[in-house]
Amino acid sequence: MTNKYETKLTKEEEKDFEKWFKQAKANGTIHKEDNGNDYDFRGFWKDVVNNSENDANYSQETHFPDTYKKPNHETFSNESKYATGTMKKYAGYWDGDTYIPPKKKYKDRDPEDVLYE
């Protein structure tokens, strides 16, 4: 997955993020083996956690917002900030609690989309 799907942080923000990410794994907010390969945790941290006093509403059992799902996420949806341009065709959508997958998944993307990412 390219860095194109990862929120850029300043050096100071990155230090704060790394501290939060390590703590979030330790306390179970994020699964200890999750490396963020298919979810932009930096974006989530910057927009949600860093702008609130409490992220206690999130845990491994809750559904993190689709906003930060990367195109390679199993339930990449049209609610993701990355579901734009050519990536829009790889986004499914939600019908209530039911995920409706796209006709073609990102892992099966068109060759021209691979070349120009």
N, C-alpha and C positions, 0 to 999 in steps of 0.2 A: 504494500500500500504506500503510495507516495505521500510526501509531506504536505501535498496539496490539500489533504483531508485532515489536517491537524492545525488547530489554532496556534498562532505564533504568540509567544510570551516574551516579555522583557527578561533580562537576566534575574532581576529581583523577583518578578512574578514566577519565573521557573523555579527558583529556590522555594518560594512559598507553596507552589503547586506540588513539588516533590515531597515536601513535608506533609501536606494534606493527603497526597496519594498513598504514601507509606502508612500514615495513620488510618486512612480509610480502609486499607487492606487489613491492618491489624485489628480494627474494631468490627470488621465484617460488613462495612458499607459497600465495599467492592470485594469481589471474590479474590482471595490471595493469589490465584494464578492468572488473573486477568491482566494482560499487558497493554490493553487499549488498542490492540491491532484493528479492531472493528468498531471502536467507539472513541470519539474525540473527548476524552476526559479533561483535557486542557480547556477546551471550550466550555464544557459543563462547569468546571471549577471557576473559570473567569466570569462567566455570565450568571451562574446560579449561586454557587457556594461563596465565592468572594464577595458577592453582593448581598449576602444575608448573614445573619448571626448564627444560623443553625441549619445544618443539612441532615438533621435527625430523621426527616421524613423519608430518607432514602436508605435502602439496605439491599442485600442480595435478593431479597424476596420481592422487592418493589420493581416496578418497570421504570427505568430511567427514561427521560423524555427522548422521543425519536429525533429531536432537533439535532443531536450530535452523533447519530449513527452514520458510519461511513458506508460507502457503496458496497463493501464486501460483507456487511452485517447481514445475518440470515433474514432479518425482518426490516431491511432498509426500506423506508417508506417515503412517500411524497411529503411527509412532515419534516424530513431532514433538511438542514440548511445546505446539504450537498446534493440534493435532488434538483439540480439545475442543468441547463444545457443538455449535453449528450447523456448525462447521468440520469436525467429524469425518466428515461425509458426503462431503467433498471430498478425503479422504485415501485413497490407495491403500495397498498393503502389499507387503512383500517375501516372495517364496517362494524362499529361497536368494538367488541373484544376479539373479533375475527380478523386475522391478517389475510388479505387477498394478495397473493404474490404477483409480480409482474410477468409478462409473457416470457421474458428472458432475464435471467439473473446476471449480476455483474460478473460472476466467475465465468459465464459463458458469453461475455461481451464481444462485440464486433472488433475485428482486428484494427480498424482505424481508430477505435476508442482507446485501444491499448497503446498505439503509437503516439497519440496526441494527448495523453494524460499529463 
